[in-house]
């Protein structure tokens, strides 16, 4: 990655409360998605930052979801689990519209997200037109023959079966107070060419006390001249019913059916009569009884520059030809699908779409072509491609603890990040025994590849001598390209006085560590006044209880600084292991400007236990 990158996502929901962490966004089963499986379907979304837990509500009843009714809470992460996907743990009704909502919690409160919806289907359904009247009567032509007739009412006032809820279409003489003679024509006449069979389903509450009252479903095929009655109830109530019957079947060698028109007709002369309907759907199959629809099982945005989209789908029985369609926007967008690739179908297929643009939302579907121009389609899946904006590191800092330097840095997002090479350069310093050095690689920290989440890193450069040091990061991509960070500086100050610390561990076997410090010479308090007077001659020796020297650990000039020396009781002047007992270690430090004169001597006791 040439640079670290920030990805900006289009948010599809806004917080509905002043407090809380913000709303969930970017649902993969986006608002209005169709052909969703009724069996244990996964729902995925993105969460805002710093949430404590979240909850998901799901139902065919939009009011229950909107009001966060506990009865439709399908999962809760309370008190500390954060979900970004779930499998719906119930078998859903089909074909039905379902509503769902994610509620996010943090320490300030909660945010209720947008209520999204999707349409379920059964795998063998090739054609579906559906209306649950959530958006009124826009799909209908109403002929009410007067003031009374078909209108939108609330399902709570009628006796309808599950999953009827919310708005329903009613012709209600009881409410009107006058007779009703009205029709409602379903304006869903899309092509149904080559359909083998098709049926009509709806929920119904037919209530009457007059023998002459009726409720009818009528049909016209291929824009015929006359309406034909295909379902009828006369004079006797028929309430709380799911109506399900074939419009036509066994049409394989019959007349070609291009479109179907359906209307609901009612006459009510009784003062206590009504007809309420809901969830009207026309569904059909195209006659290839061995096929199963394709199903998109996985999608992912590949955060490269330029970005790509990866898709995976499959089917139980492959067909000779299939295509991949894409449109800009979510499923409810008015944009048209365009075919971007053709395939010879297999049990499992994958495709990488490299023609996507940054900061754009795409919805995909797979179509299987069994014969002629007829395609059967998969579920719709929505992918969010972010904008890519190059940035530098969000932070790169240093802190000092004694003679250790801690480096800390953070990235906003990463793309193809193999890792960070940590480099150090020592600024001119008379205190340093290694002299001035150019950039030196001291470590490598692995990156996080590609991620849109902030990442934090740290490294401790230990046991440094007094002096000034500069650090930089060399960020390296997987392809070998790299870029340097800004340079930061840290300074290890020399000690202010001599010290000899107690060895650790003590007692010990077979080795122990000894720490000591050497300050700047009192005759030359500034470490930057020249090379000649910057060091002291230091000895660190070990003696037994009789005063016999058994080991020399240090015997050389050393600059001011903090030091750690290891004493191993096996490696002695006599090439023999020392026995258990009491030993003494002594530090002597002289100043070259005074010849051999000693300015510091300190002795400490240690115990060797075998």
FIROPA-656744 format. One record per residue (C-alpha): x, z, y. Coordinates in Angstrom, 1 decimal, decimal comma, always signed. Last residue first. Example, Ala and Ser with C-alpha at 12.3 -4.5 7.8 and 13.67 -1.06 7.14 Angstrom:
// FIROPA-656744
REC      X      Z      Y
REC  +13,7   +7,1   -1,1
REC  +12,3   +7,8   -4,5
This chain:
// FIROPA-656744
REC      X      Z      Y
REC  +23,3  +44,5  -24,7
REC  +22,7  +46,4  -21,5
REC  +24,8  +45,5  -18,4
REC  +24,3  +47,8  -15,4
REC  +25,0  +47,0  -11,8
REC  +26,7  +48,9   -8,9
REC  +27,3  +47,7   -5,4
REC  +30,3  +47,2   -3,1
REC  +30,6  +46,2   +0,5
REC  +33,6  +45,0   +2,6
REC  +33,4  +43,3   +5,9
REC  +35,9  +42,6   +8,7
REC  +39,0  +42,2   +6,6
REC  +42,3  +41,2   +8,2
REC  +44,1  +38,4   +6,4
REC  +45,0  +36,4   +9,5
REC  +42,8  +37,5  +12,4
REC  +41,5  +34,0  +13,4
REC  +40,7  +33,3   +9,8
REC  +38,1  +36,0   +9,7
REC  +37,7  +38,0   +6,5
REC  +34,8  +38,6   +4,0
REC  +35,0  +40,9   +1,0
REC  +32,1  +41,3   -1,4
REC  +32,4  +43,7   -4,3
REC  +30,6  +43,8   -7,7
REC  +30,7  +47,0   -9,8
REC  +30,1  +47,4  -13,5
REC  +28,4  +50,0  -15,7
REC  +28,2  +49,5  -19,4
REC  +27,5  +47,2  -22,2
REC  +30,4  +45,2  -23,5
REC  +31,7  +42,1  -21,7
REC  +31,9  +38,9  -23,6
REC  +35,4  +37,5  -23,9
REC  +37,2  +34,7  -22,0
REC  +39,4  +37,4  -20,3
REC  +38,5  +36,3  -16,8
REC  +34,8  +36,4  -17,7
REC  +32,1  +34,0  -18,9
REC  +30,0  +36,0  -21,3
REC  +28,8  +38,5  -18,6
REC  +27,3  +35,6  -16,6
REC  +27,2  +36,2  -12,9
REC  +25,0  +33,8  -10,8
REC  +25,6  +33,4   -7,1
REC  +23,0  +33,0   -4,4
REC  +24,1  +32,4   -0,8
REC  +22,7  +32,7   +2,7
REC  +24,6  +31,2   +5,6
REC  +27,7  +31,2   +7,8
REC  +30,4  +28,9   +6,6
REC  +32,4  +29,7   +3,4
REC  +36,1  +29,8   +2,8
REC  +37,0  +30,4   -0,8
REC  +37,2  +32,9   -3,7
REC  +33,7  +33,5   -5,1
REC  +32,7  +34,7   -8,5
REC  +35,9  +36,3   -9,7
REC  +35,4  +38,2  -13,0
REC  +36,8  +41,2  -14,9
REC  +38,8  +43,0  -12,3
REC  +39,9  +46,4  -13,5
REC  +38,7  +49,3  -11,4
REC  +38,3  +51,7  -14,3
REC  +34,5  +51,5  -14,2
REC  +34,7  +47,7  -14,6
REC  +35,2  +45,2  -11,7
REC  +33,3  +42,1  -10,5
REC  +34,6  +40,0   -7,6
REC  +33,1  +38,2   -4,6
REC  +35,7  +36,8   -2,1
REC  +35,0  +35,1   +1,2
REC  +37,4  +33,5   +3,7
REC  +35,3  +32,9   +6,8
REC  +34,3  +29,5   +8,3
REC  +33,6  +28,0  +11,7
REC  +36,9  +28,6  +13,4
REC  +38,6  +25,2  +13,1
REC  +35,6  +22,9  +13,0
REC  +34,5  +23,3  +16,6
REC  +32,3  +25,2  +19,0
REC  +29,0  +24,3  +17,3
REC  +28,5  +27,5  +15,2
REC  +28,4  +29,6  +18,4
REC  +29,4  +33,2  +18,0
REC  +33,2  +32,3  +17,7
REC  +35,0  +35,6  +17,8
REC  +32,0  +37,4  +16,3
REC  +32,1  +34,8  +13,4
REC  +28,6  +33,6  +12,5
REC  +27,0  +35,6   +9,8
REC  +27,7  +35,5   +6,0
REC  +24,8  +36,5   +3,7
REC  +24,7  +37,7   +0,1
REC  +22,6  +37,3   -3,0
REC  +23,7  +38,2   -6,6
REC  +22,0  +36,8   -9,7
REC  +22,1  +38,2  -13,3
REC  +23,3  +37,1  -16,7
REC  +23,6  +38,4  -20,3
REC  +21,7  +40,7  -20,3
REC  +20,7  +42,6  -17,2
REC  +19,9  +46,1  -15,8
REC  +19,3  +45,0  -13,1
REC  +17,6  +41,6  -12,7
REC  +18,5  +41,0  -10,0
REC  +21,6  +42,1   -8,2
REC  +21,3  +44,4   -5,2
REC  +21,9  +42,6   -1,9
REC  +25,1  +42,1   +0,0
REC  +24,6  +41,7   +3,8
REC  +26,6  +40,5   +6,7
REC  +24,8  +40,1  +10,1
REC  +22,8  +37,7  +12,2
REC  +22,3  +35,0   +9,5
REC  +22,5  +31,4  +10,5
REC  +19,4  +29,6  +11,6
REC  +17,8  +27,0   +9,3
REC  +16,4  +24,2  +11,6
REC  +13,6  +21,8  +10,8
REC  +13,0  +18,3  +12,1
REC  +10,3  +15,6  +11,6
REC  +10,7  +11,9  +11,3
REC   +7,6   +9,5  +11,3
REC   +6,6   +8,0   +8,0
REC   +8,4   +5,1   +6,3
REC   +6,7   +2,2   +4,7
REC   +6,9   +0,7   +1,2
REC   +6,2   -2,3   -1,0
REC   +7,1   -1,8   -4,6
REC   +3,9   -3,2   -6,2
REC   +2,7   +0,2   -7,1
REC   +3,0   +1,1   -3,4
REC   +5,7   +3,4   -2,0
REC   +5,5   +5,9   +0,9
REC   +9,0   +6,8   +2,1
REC   +8,6  +10,2   +3,8
REC  +10,9  +11,5   +6,4
REC  +12,9  +14,7   +7,0
REC  +15,5  +15,9   +9,5
REC  +17,7  +18,9   +9,0
REC  +19,4  +21,3  +11,4
REC  +21,9  +23,9  +10,2
REC  +22,3  +27,0   +8,1
REC  +22,7  +26,2   +4,4
REC  +19,6  +25,3   +2,4
REC  +18,5  +27,2   -0,6
REC  +15,2  +25,3   -1,3
REC  +13,5  +22,2   -0,1
REC   +9,9  +23,0   -0,8
REC   +7,4  +20,2   -1,3
REC   +3,7  +19,7   -0,3
REC   +0,8  +17,3   -0,7
REC   -2,8  +17,2   +0,4
REC   -5,3  +14,4   -0,3
REC   -8,4  +13,3   +1,7
REC  -11,0  +11,4   -0,5
REC  -11,3   +7,6   -0,5
REC   -8,9   +7,3   -3,5
REC   -6,6   +4,6   -4,8
REC   -3,4   +5,7   -6,5
REC   -3,2   +9,5   -6,1
REC   +0,5   +9,7   -5,1
REC   +3,4  +11,1   -7,2
REC   +5,9  +13,2   -5,3
REC   +9,6  +12,1   -5,4
REC  +12,6  +14,4   -4,5
REC  +15,8  +14,7   -2,6
REC  +16,6  +11,2   -1,5
REC  +19,4  +11,3   +1,0
REC  +19,5   +9,9   +4,5
REC  +22,9  +10,3   +6,1
REC  +25,1  +13,4   +5,7
REC  +27,0  +15,5   +8,2
REC  +29,4  +18,0   +6,6
REC  +28,9  +19,5   +3,2
REC  +30,1  +22,9   +4,2
REC  +27,5  +23,1   +6,9
REC  +28,0  +25,6   +9,8
REC  +29,7  +23,0  +12,0
REC  +26,3  +21,2  +12,2
REC  +25,7  +17,5  +12,9
REC  +22,2  +16,7  +11,8
REC  +21,5  +16,7   +8,1
REC  +19,3  +13,8   +6,8
REC  +16,6  +14,3   +4,2
REC  +14,4  +11,9   +2,2
REC  +11,2  +12,6   +0,3
REC  +10,0   +9,6   -1,8
REC   +6,2   +9,5   -1,7
REC   +3,9   +8,1   -4,4
REC   +2,5   +5,2   -6,3
REC   -0,3   +4,6   -3,7
REC   -2,4   +1,6   -4,6
REC   -4,8   +2,5   -1,8
REC   -5,0   +5,9   -0,3
REC   -7,4   +7,9   +1,9
REC   -7,1  +10,4   +4,8
REC   -3,6  +11,5   +3,8
REC   -2,1  +14,9   +4,2
REC   +1,4  +16,3   +4,6
REC   +3,3  +19,5   +4,0
REC   +7,1  +20,2   +3,9
REC   +8,3  +23,7   +3,2
REC  +11,9  +24,4   +4,3
REC  +13,8  +27,2   +2,5
REC  +16,6  +29,3   +4,0
REC  +14,4  +32,2   +5,1
REC  +10,9  +30,7   +5,1
REC  +10,7  +27,7   +7,3
REC   +7,7  +25,4   +8,0
REC   +7,5  +21,6   +8,2
REC   +4,7  +19,2   +9,2
REC   +3,3  +15,7   +8,3
REC   -0,3  +15,1   +9,3
REC   -3,0  +12,4   +9,2
REC   -0,5  +10,0   +7,8
REC   -0,7   +6,6   +9,5
REC   -3,8   +4,4   +9,7
REC   -5,0   +1,0   +8,4
REC   -8,8   +0,3   +8,7
REC  -10,6   -1,0   +5,7
REC  -14,4   -1,2   +5,9
REC  -16,3   -0,1   +2,8
REC  -17,9   -2,2   +0,1
REC  -21,1   -0,5   -1,1
REC  -22,5   -1,7   -4,4
REC  -26,1   -1,9   -5,5
REC  -27,4   -2,4   -9,0
REC  -30,6   -4,3   -9,9
REC  -31,7   -4,1  -13,5
REC  -31,4   -7,2  -15,6
REC  -33,2  -10,4  -15,3
REC  -35,0  -12,9  -17,4
REC  -34,5  -16,5  -16,4
REC  -36,7  -19,6  -16,9
REC  -35,4  -23,0  -15,9
REC  -35,7  -24,5  -19,4
REC  -34,6  -22,3  -22,2
REC  -33,2  -18,8  -22,8
REC  -31,5  -18,3  -19,4
REC  -30,3  -14,7  -19,0
REC  -30,1  -13,4  -15,5
REC  -27,7  -10,7  -14,3
REC  -28,5   -8,7  -11,0
REC  -26,4   -7,6   -8,1
REC  -27,0   -5,9   -4,7
REC  -24,3   -6,0   -2,0
REC  -23,6   -3,8   +1,0
REC  -21,0   -4,8   +3,5
REC  -18,2   -3,1   +5,5
REC  -15,5   -5,4   +4,1
REC  -16,5   -8,7   +2,7
REC  -16,9   -9,7   -1,0
REC  -15,5  -12,8   -2,5
REC  -13,3  -11,2   -5,2
REC  -16,2  -10,4   -7,5
REC  -14,6   -9,2  -10,7
REC  -16,7   -9,9  -13,8
REC  -17,3   -8,2  -17,1
REC  -19,4   -9,1  -20,2
REC  -20,5   -7,4  -23,3
REC  -22,6   -8,8  -26,2
REC  -21,7  -12,3  -25,2
REC  -23,3  -14,8  -22,9
REC  -21,7  -18,0  -21,9
REC  -21,3  -17,4  -18,2
REC  -22,2  -18,6  -14,8
REC  -21,1  -17,2  -11,5
REC  -22,1  -16,6   -7,8
REC  -25,8  -17,3   -8,0
REC  -27,4  -16,5   -4,6
REC  -30,2  -13,9   -4,2
REC  -32,3  -14,2   -1,0
REC  -32,1  -11,8   +1,9
REC  -35,4   -9,9   +2,6
REC  -33,6   -6,6   +1,8
REC  -35,6   -4,3   -0,5
REC  -32,9   -4,4   -3,1
REC  -30,2   -3,3   -0,7
REC  -28,2   -5,7   +1,4
REC  -26,4   -9,0   +0,9
REC  -27,5  -10,8   -2,3
REC  -25,8  -11,4   -5,6
REC  -26,8  -13,3   -8,8
REC  -24,8  -13,4  -12,0
REC  -25,7  -16,1  -14,5
REC  -26,4  -16,4  -18,2
REC  -26,3  -19,1  -20,9
REC  -26,3  -19,2  -24,6
REC  -28,2  -16,0  -25,3
REC  -26,7  -12,7  -26,5
REC  -28,7  -10,2  -28,6
REC  -28,1   -6,5  -27,8
REC  -27,3   -7,1  -24,2
REC  -24,4   -6,2  -22,0
REC  -23,1   -5,6  -18,5
REC  -20,0   -4,7  -16,5
REC  -19,3   -5,2  -12,9
REC  -16,1   -4,9  -10,7
REC  -16,3   -5,4   -7,0
REC  -13,2   -6,4   -4,9
REC  -11,5   -5,3   -1,7
REC   -9,0   -7,4   +0,3
REC   -7,0   -5,2   +0,5
REC   -7,6   -3,0   -2,4
REC  -10,3   -0,5   -2,9
REC  -11,9   -1,8   -6,1
REC  -15,6   -1,1   -5,7
REC  -17,2   -0,1   -9,0
REC  -20,1   -1,1  -11,2
REC  -21,2   -0,1  -14,7
REC  -24,1   -0,5  -17,1
REC  -25,7   -3,7  -15,9
REC  -28,4   -4,5  -18,5
REC  -29,2   -7,9  -20,0
REC  -32,7   -8,3  -21,3
REC  -33,5   -8,3  -25,0
REC  -34,4  -11,5  -26,8
REC  -36,0  -12,0  -30,2
REC  -39,5  -12,7  -29,0
REC  -38,7  -15,7  -27,0
REC  -42,2  -16,1  -25,7
REC  -41,9  -15,5  -21,9
REC  -43,2  -12,0  -21,7
REC  -45,7  -10,7  -19,1
REC  -46,7   -8,0  -16,7
REC  -49,3   -7,8  -14,0
REC  -49,5   -4,4  -12,4
REC  -52,0   -2,3  -10,5
REC  -50,8   +1,2  -10,0
REC  -54,1   +2,6   -8,7
REC  -57,9   +2,1   -8,8
REC  -60,9   +4,0   -7,5
REC  -64,5   +2,9   -8,0
REC  -67,5   +4,7   -6,5
REC  -71,1   +5,7   -7,1
REC  -73,3   +8,6   -6,0
REC  -75,7   +6,7   -3,6
REC  -76,3   +4,0   -6,2
REC  -76,3   +0,4   -5,0
REC  -72,7   -0,2   -6,0
REC  -71,4   -3,7   -6,7
REC  -67,8   -4,1   -7,5
REC  -65,2   -6,9   -7,8
REC  -61,4   -6,6   -8,5
REC  -59,5   -9,8   -8,1
REC  -56,7  -11,4  -10,1
REC  -55,0  -14,8   -9,5
REC  -52,5  -16,1  -12,1
REC  -49,9  -18,7  -11,7
REC  -48,2  -21,6  -13,5
REC  -49,8  -21,4  -17,0
REC  -48,9  -24,3  -19,2
REC  -51,8  -25,1  -21,6
REC  -51,4  -24,1  -25,2
REC  -48,5  -24,3  -27,6
REC  -47,0  -20,9  -26,7
REC  -50,1  -19,5  -25,2
REC  -50,6  -16,9  -27,8
REC  -51,9  -14,5  -25,2
REC  -54,0  -14,4  -22,0
REC  -54,9  -11,7  -19,5
REC  -54,3   -9,1  -22,1
REC  -55,7   -5,6  -21,6
REC  -54,6   -2,2  -20,4
REC  -56,9   +0,2  -18,4
REC  -55,7   +3,8  -18,1
REC  -58,8   +5,8  -17,7
REC  -59,8   +8,9  -15,8
REC  -63,5   +7,9  -15,6
REC  -65,8   +5,4  -17,2
REC  -69,3   +5,9  -15,8
REC  -72,1   +3,8  -17,2
REC  -74,1   +1,2  -15,3
REC  -71,9   -1,8  -16,1
REC  -68,1   -1,9  -16,8
REC  -66,4   -5,2  -16,9
REC  -63,1   -6,9  -17,9
REC  -62,1  -10,6  -18,1
REC  -64,7  -12,1  -15,8
REC  -63,8  -15,7  -14,9
REC  -63,5  -16,8  -11,3
REC  -64,1  -20,5  -10,7
REC  -62,3  -23,3   -8,9
REC  -58,9  -23,1  -10,6
REC  -55,7  -22,2   -8,8
REC  -53,6  -22,4  -12,0
REC  -55,5  -19,6  -13,6
REC  -58,4  -17,6  -12,0
REC  -59,2  -14,1  -13,0
REC  -61,9  -11,5  -12,6
REC  -61,9   -7,7  -13,1
REC  -65,3   -6,1  -12,8
REC  -67,0   -2,9  -11,8
REC  -70,8   -2,8  -12,0
REC  -73,9   -1,1  -10,6
REC  -77,3   -2,1  -12,0
REC  -77,7   +0,9  -14,3
REC  -77,2   +3,3  -11,3
REC  -75,5   +6,7  -11,7
REC  -71,9   +5,5  -11,2
REC  -68,3   +6,6  -11,4
REC  -65,4   +4,3  -12,3
REC  -62,0   +6,0  -12,0
REC  -59,3   +3,6  -13,0
REC  -55,5   +3,4  -13,5
REC  -54,2   -0,2  -13,8
REC  -52,7   -2,6  -16,3
REC  -53,0   -6,4  -16,6
REC  -51,5   -8,5  -19,4
REC  -49,4  -11,6  -20,0
REC  -48,4  -13,7  -23,0
REC  -46,2  -16,7  -23,7
REC  -45,4  -17,4  -20,1
REC  -44,1  -20,9  -19,6
REC  -44,6  -20,9  -15,9
REC  -45,5  -17,5  -14,3
REC  -44,9  -18,6  -10,8
REC  -45,7  -16,1   -8,1
REC  -49,4  -15,6   -7,4
REC  -49,3  -11,9   -6,3
REC  -52,1  -11,7   -3,7
REC  -54,3   -9,3   -5,6
REC  -57,9  -10,1   -4,5
REC  -60,2   -7,2   -3,5
REC  -63,9   -7,9   -3,7
REC  -67,0   -6,2   -2,2
REC  -70,7   -5,5   -2,6
REC  -71,3   -1,9   -1,5
REC  -74,5   -0,1   -0,9
REC  -74,6   +2,5   +2,0
REC  -73,6   +6,1   +2,5
REC  -70,0   +5,2   +2,9
REC  -68,5   +8,2   +1,1
REC  -70,9   +7,9   -1,9
REC  -70,7   +4,1   -1,8
REC  -66,9   +4,4   -2,5
REC  -64,8   +1,2   -2,9
REC  -61,3   +2,7   -3,4
REC  -57,6   +1,7   -3,4
REC  -55,3   +4,6   -4,1
REC  -52,7   +6,4   -1,9
REC  -50,9   +9,5   -3,3
REC  -50,8   +9,8   -7,0
REC  -51,6   +8,0  -10,3
REC  -49,1   +8,7  -13,0
REC  -51,1  +10,2  -14,6
REC  -54,8   +9,6  -15,0
REC  -57,4   +9,3  -12,2
REC  -60,3  +11,5  -11,3
REC  -60,8  +11,1   -7,6
REC  -60,5  +13,0   -4,3
REC  -56,8  +13,9   -4,9
REC  -56,0  +10,2   -5,1
REC  -56,3   +9,9   -1,4
REC  -58,0   +6,8   +0,0
REC  -57,1   +3,3   +1,1
REC  -60,1   +0,9   +1,6
REC  -62,4   -1,4   -0,3
REC  -66,0   -1,7   +0,9
REC  -68,5   -0,6   +3,5
REC  -68,8   -2,2   +6,9
REC  -70,1   -5,5   +5,8
REC  -69,3   -8,1   +3,1
REC  -66,1   -6,2   +2,0
REC  -63,8   -9,1   +1,3
REC  -60,3   -7,7   +1,0
REC  -57,3   -9,9   +0,5
REC  -54,5   -7,8   -1,0
REC  -50,8   -7,4   -1,0
REC  -50,8   -5,7   +2,4
REC  -53,4   -3,1   +1,3
REC  -51,5   +0,1   +2,1
REC  -47,8   +0,7   +1,8
REC  -48,0   +3,4   -1,0
REC  -50,7   +1,2   -2,5
REC  -49,3   +1,5   -6,1
REC  -48,7   -2,3   -6,3
REC  -46,9   -4,1   -9,0
REC  -46,0   -7,7  -10,1
REC  -44,0   -8,0  -13,2
REC  -42,4  -10,8  -15,2
REC  -40,0  -10,7  -18,1
REC  -41,0   -7,4  -19,8
REC  -39,1   -6,9  -23,1
REC  -36,9   -4,1  -21,7
REC  -39,7   -2,0  -20,4
REC  -39,7   -1,4  -16,7
REC  -39,2   +1,3  -14,1
REC  -39,3   +0,7  -10,3
REC  -37,1   +2,6   -7,9
REC  -37,5   +4,9   -4,9
REC  -35,5   +6,8   -2,4
REC  -36,6   +9,8   -0,3
REC  -33,9  +10,3   +2,4
REC  -31,9  +13,4   +2,2
REC  -32,9  +17,1   +2,7
REC  -30,1  +19,0   +4,3
REC  -29,4  +22,6   +3,6
REC  -28,3  +25,8   +5,3
REC  -25,2  +27,0   +7,1
REC  -23,1  +28,0   +4,1
REC  -23,6  +24,6   +2,3
REC  -26,5  +23,0   +0,5
REC  -27,4  +19,3   -0,2
REC  -30,8  +18,1   -1,3
REC  -31,0  +14,8   -3,2
REC  -34,3  +12,9   -3,3
REC  -36,1  +10,8   -5,8
REC  -39,2   +8,6   -6,0
REC  -40,5   +6,7   -9,0
REC  -42,5   +3,5   -9,1
REC  -44,1   +2,7  -12,4
REC  -43,9   +0,1  -15,1
REC  -43,4   +2,2  -17,0
REC  -43,6   +6,0  -17,3
REC  -40,3   +7,8  -17,5
REC  -38,8   +9,4  -20,6
REC  -37,0  +12,6  -19,5
REC  -33,5  +13,9  -18,8
REC  -32,7  +11,5  -16,0
REC  -29,0  +11,2  -16,3
REC  -27,2  +12,6  -13,3
REC  -24,7  +11,6  -10,7
REC  -22,8  +13,1   -7,8
REC  -23,4  +16,7   -8,8
REC  -22,0  +19,8   -7,1
REC  -22,1  +23,0   -9,0
REC  -21,7  +26,4   -7,2
REC  -24,9  +28,4   -7,0
REC  -27,0  +26,6   -7,8
REC  -26,4  +23,1   -9,2
REC  -30,1  +22,3   -9,7
REC  -31,6  +19,5  -11,8
REC  -35,0  +17,8  -12,3
REC  -36,9  +19,5   -9,4
REC  -40,4  +18,1   -9,8
REC  -42,3  +21,4  -10,3
REC  -40,2  +23,0   -7,5
REC  -42,0  +20,8   -4,9
REC  -39,5  +19,6   -2,5
REC  -42,2  +18,4   +0,0
REC  -40,9  +14,8   +0,0
REC  -40,6  +14,9   -3,8
REC  -44,1  +16,3   -4,3
REC  -45,5  +13,8   -1,8
REC  -43,8  +10,8   -3,5
REC  -45,6  +11,5   -6,8
REC  -43,8   +9,3   -9,4
REC  -41,3  +12,2   -9,6
REC  -37,7  +13,2   -9,1
REC  -36,0  +16,0   -7,1
REC  -32,3  +16,5   -7,3
REC  -30,4  +19,7   -6,2
REC  -27,0  +20,4   -4,6
REC  -24,2  +22,9   -4,5
REC  -21,6  +24,3   -2,2
REC  -21,1  +21,3   +0,1
REC  -17,8  +20,7   +1,9
REC  -18,0  +17,0   +2,5
REC  -21,0  +14,8   +2,2
REC  -22,2  +13,6   -1,2
REC  -22,3  +10,0   -2,6
REC  -24,9   +8,8   -5,1
REC  -25,6   +8,0   -8,7
REC  -28,7   +8,0  -10,9
REC  -28,3   +7,4  -14,6
REC  -31,4   +6,2  -16,7
REC  -32,6   +8,4  -19,6
REC  -35,2   +5,8  -20,9
REC  -37,5   +4,1  -18,4
REC  -34,9   +1,5  -17,7
REC  -34,8   +0,2  -14,1
REC  -36,1   -3,3  -13,7
REC  -36,3   -2,9   -9,9
REC  -34,3   -1,3   -7,1
REC  -36,4   -0,4   -4,1
REC  -34,0   +2,1   -2,5
REC  -30,7   +1,9   -4,2
REC  -29,9   +2,8   -7,8
REC  -26,3   +3,0   -6,6
REC  -27,3   +5,5   -4,0
REC  -25,0   +5,3   -0,9
REC  -25,9   +8,6   +0,8
REC  -26,5  +12,3   +0,4
REC  -27,4  +14,0   +3,6
REC  -25,5  +16,3   +5,9
REC  -23,8  +19,7   +5,4
REC  -26,7  +21,9   +6,6
REC  -28,2  +22,7  +10,0
REC  -30,3  +20,6  +12,3
REC  -32,6  +19,4   +9,5
REC  -33,7  +15,9   +8,5
REC  -30,1  +14,7   +8,0
REC  -29,9  +10,9   +8,0
REC  -29,8   +8,5   +5,1
REC  -28,3   +5,2   +4,3
REC  -24,8   +5,8   +5,5
REC  -22,5   +2,8   +5,9
REC  -19,1   +3,9   +4,6
REC  -15,8   +3,8   +6,5
REC  -12,7   +3,7   +4,4
REC   -9,5   +5,0   +5,9
REC   -6,2   +3,5   +4,8
REC   -2,7   +4,5   +4,0
REC   -0,4   +1,8   +5,0
REC   +1,5   -1,0   +3,3
REC   +0,0   +0,0   +0,0
